[in-house]
């Protein structure tokens, strides 16, 4: 069992991905199911945000893109914090 601090979605399909290079290089992710343990700070329609500043984060984005392109179910978890972008929980875990 993985230790996750924030919210989780399982058996989810990624319904949207957006990349913003204007502010701080980040990807926004939406899914087709509601998150469990959603933090109070998470008020956006986007489920998660992923900074794209490290090689690991870019690898995570590649996994998200592959899952989105192929309609693969994913499990995603967040940090429990909206510290990357106001109103959106930061993504910390991807599994598919």
C-alpha positions as CSV (number, residue, x, y, z in Angstrom):
1,X,0.0,0.0,0.0
2,X,1.3,3.4,-1.0
3,X,1.2,6.3,1.5
4,X,-0.7,9.1,0.0
5,X,-1.2,12.5,1.7
6,X,-3.9,13.9,-0.6
7,X,-6.8,12.8,-2.7
8,X,-6.9,9.7,-4.9
9,X,-8.8,8.7,-8.0
10,X,-8.8,5.1,-9.2
11,X,-10.0,3.5,-12.4
12,X,-10.2,6.9,-13.9
13,X,-9.9,8.0,-17.6
14,X,-8.1,11.3,-18.3
15,X,-10.6,13.6,-20.0
16,X,-8.4,16.6,-20.4
17,X,-4.7,17.7,-20.4
18,X,-3.5,21.2,-20.9
19,X,0.0,22.6,-20.8
20,X,0.7,26.2,-19.6
21,X,4.2,27.5,-20.4
22,X,3.2,31.1,-19.7
23,X,3.4,31.0,-15.9
24,X,5.7,28.2,-14.6
25,X,5.5,25.2,-17.0
26,X,2.7,23.1,-15.7
27,X,0.2,20.5,-16.9
28,X,-3.4,20.5,-15.8
29,X,-5.3,17.2,-15.6
30,X,-9.0,16.4,-15.5
31,X,-10.5,12.9,-15.0
32,X,-14.0,11.3,-15.4
33,X,-14.4,10.4,-11.7
34,X,-14.6,12.4,-8.4
35,X,-11.5,12.5,-6.2
36,X,-11.7,11.0,-2.7
37,X,-10.2,13.0,0.2
38,X,-10.2,16.1,-2.0
39,X,-8.5,18.9,0.0
40,X,-10.5,22.1,0.8
41,X,-8.0,24.1,-1.3
42,X,-9.0,22.2,-4.5
43,X,-11.7,24.4,-6.0
44,X,-11.0,24.2,-9.8
45,X,-12.6,22.0,-12.4
46,X,-9.1,20.6,-13.1
47,X,-8.4,17.6,-10.8
48,X,-4.7,18.0,-10.6
49,X,-1.8,20.1,-11.7
50,X,1.7,18.8,-12.4
51,X,4.8,21.1,-12.5
52,X,7.0,20.2,-15.4
53,X,10.3,21.3,-14.0
54,X,12.2,18.0,-13.3
55,X,12.9,14.9,-15.3
56,X,10.7,12.8,-13.1
57,X,7.7,15.2,-13.5
58,X,8.3,15.1,-17.3
59,X,8.3,11.3,-17.1
60,X,5.0,11.5,-15.2
61,X,3.5,13.7,-17.9
62,X,4.6,11.2,-20.5
63,X,2.7,8.5,-18.7
64,X,-0.4,10.8,-18.5
65,X,-0.1,11.5,-22.2
66,X,0.1,7.8,-23.0
67,X,-2.8,7.0,-20.8
68,X,-4.9,9.8,-22.4
69,X,-4.0,8.8,-25.9
70,X,-4.9,5.2,-25.4
71,X,-7.9,5.5,-23.1
72,X,-6.1,3.6,-20.3
73,X,-7.5,3.6,-16.8
74,X,-5.2,5.4,-14.3
75,X,-4.8,5.8,-10.6
76,X,-3.7,9.3,-9.6
77,X,-2.9,10.8,-6.2
78,X,-2.1,14.3,-5.0
79,X,-0.1,16.0,-2.3
80,X,-3.1,17.4,-0.4
81,X,-1.7,20.8,-1.2
82,X,-2.5,23.5,-3.8
83,X,1.0,24.8,-3.8
84,X,1.8,24.6,-7.6
85,X,-1.3,26.6,-8.7
86,X,-4.0,28.1,-6.6
87,X,-7.2,26.0,-6.4
88,X,-5.7,22.9,-7.9
89,X,-4.1,20.0,-6.0
90,X,-0.5,19.1,-7.0
91,X,-0.2,15.6,-8.6
92,X,2.4,13.3,-6.9
93,X,1.5,9.7,-8.1
94,X,0.6,8.1,-11.4
95,X,-0.1,4.4,-12.0
96,X,-1.6,2.6,-14.9
